[in-house]
Structures are given as C-alpha cells and as structure tokens.
Amino acid sequence: MTLKTSKNLTIVGVLTILGALVAVDASPSAYMGAIEPGLVAGASREDVIGVLVALLPSLGADRVVAAAPKLGLALGFDVDEGLERLD
C-alpha cells in the first residue's frame, strides 16, 4: 500500500510519517509522496510546517534546517526565489 492509495489516512498518521521522514533525512521525493495525501486527508500547510517546529527540540536544528527546503518544495514553495530575496 502506498500513501496515495490508502483510504484510511488520518491527519495524525500523515504528520507522523512526515516526522519520520525528517528524522531519517529523506529525499525530496519522499516528502512529495507524503504531502499530497496529507493535504487531501485534511492537513493544512500550517500543520505540515508545525511538524518541523515540534521536532526541533528532539532532532536538533541541523536536521530540521536540512528538512525545511525539502518540505517547502513539496508544499509548492519556490525555495530558490525565497533564498534570493535574502540577498
């Protein structure tokens, strides 16, 4: 069963999967595979971003900062454009 075919996903389940992806430093495609069904299940973008905030004390800033652009891409944010604005 893949995330896209599961009909029993809950918001909590998807956010738990996202937490695991952050913990193992998953690839951007893994985030993309989890975000879409999460949003369909009813999770908001704020819920998804909240996973990073919640994981910060336990995983540390290095892991969370590494996951942030991958999660941003999966949510459809233009990460490169955002970084260019910092210059």
N, C-alpha and C positions, 0 to 999 in steps of 0.2 A: 504494500500500500504506500502510495506517495502522498505527500501533503496535498497535492492538487486533486486527488481523487477521494480523499477521506471526506465523508459527510458528517462525521461526528466531532470535528474540531471545535474546540471552545477557545475563547479568547485567552484564558489562562494557559491552555495547552500550547497555543502558538507562542505566547510570550515566554513560556518555559523553554520551548525549542530555541527561540532567539537567544535566551540566556546561555544555553548550551553552546550555540554557535559562537558567541562571543568568547566563552571560556576556552574553546579549542582553537581560536583564531581561524575560523572558517574562511573559505573563499567568498568573493562577492557573489558568485552564482548561487551559493548555498543560502545566502541572505535573501536573494531574489526569490528563490524557491519557497521560502517561508513567509515572506512579507505579503505576497498576493493573497494566499488563503487566509492569512491573519486579518487582512483588511476586509475580506469577504465575510469572515466569521464575526466581524463587528469591532475589531480593534481599531482604535484611532491612531493617527500618526503620533499623537502625544503619548499614547500607551506604549508604542514601539520605542520611542525615544526615552521614555521613562525606564525602560529595561536597562539602558546604559547607566542612568543615574543610580538605579538600585544596585547595580553590580559594582559600582566604583569602590565602595569600601572593601568588598571581598576579593575582587580581582586586581585592583590597583589601576592607577591612571594609565600605565603603559598599555595594558590590554584594552582598556576602554577607548583610549585615543586611537589605537590601531583599528578598532572596530567601527568607529564613528564614520569615516568616509565610505566604508563598505555599506553600512546601514543607510547612509544618506543616498548613495547611488540606488540602492534597492527601493527606496521610497520615492525616487524620481527627482531628487535634488541635483542640480548641476554643481557638483563639488568643486570642479576646476574654476568655474565662474566665481564661486564664493571665496575661494582662496585668492583669486586675482584681486578681489576687492580689498583684501588686506594690505596689498602693496601700496 
